[in-house]
Each structure stands twice: as structure tokens, then as C-alpha cells.
Amino acid sequence: MTAKGQPDVLNYEEVKEPKISSPSQIKVKLQSSGVNPIDTKIRKNMTTINNA
């Protein structure tokens, strides 16, 4: 996320391929992604955090 707002603020961005720099790291191929309901609330700046 780069900005808060309505869905029209969402942007598709190309990023550089990450480099593996140590034997303990792995790289996975992303097949799909999604947006959860809480993500939309965060983007709209509508979240409140309640201590349970």
C-alpha cells in the first residue's frame, strides 16, 4: 500500500526480482494475491484497535 483511499488508489506495480543472499533464504513464486476486508478498512483509515 502506498496511499489510503478508495479502490481506485490501488496500483499494480512491477518490482525487481529479489536476490537470494544467504543459504537460509528462499524465493517463492507468487501465483495469486488478494485483499482482505481488514485491508480495505485500513486503506480507508477506518480501523480501531480494541484490547480484548
N, C-alpha and C positions, 0 to 999 in steps of 0.2 A: 504494500500500500504506500502510495506516495502522497495522497491527499484524502481528506474527508469529504463526503458528499454523496450525491445520488449515484446510481449505477453508471451514468454517463461519464463519471470521473475515472472509472476503471480503464486501465490501459493494458494492452498486450505489449510486452517488451521482449526483445531478443537479448540474451545475456551471453557472455563469453563462456565457453566450456570450462568447467572447473578443472584444475590440475591436481593430481594426487601428489602430495608432498611427503607422505610418510607411509610406511607399511601398515600402519594401523587404520588408515583411511580407506573408505570405499566410495565408489561412484555408482549411483543407480540411475536407470533410465526412467524418466517420468512418462507415464502413459496417459494420465489424465489428472485433472485437478478440479476443485470445487470450492464453493463459498458456503460456509455455514451460516445459519441465522444470526449467531452472535457476531460474525464478521460484518454483516450488514448494519447491525446496531452500532458497532464500533465506528464504522465509516460515517454514520450519521451523527456520531458523538452523542448517542442516546444511552450509554451504558451507566449503570450504577453498580457498585460492588457492595453487597451486604455481607457482613460477617455472620456466619452460621453458628 
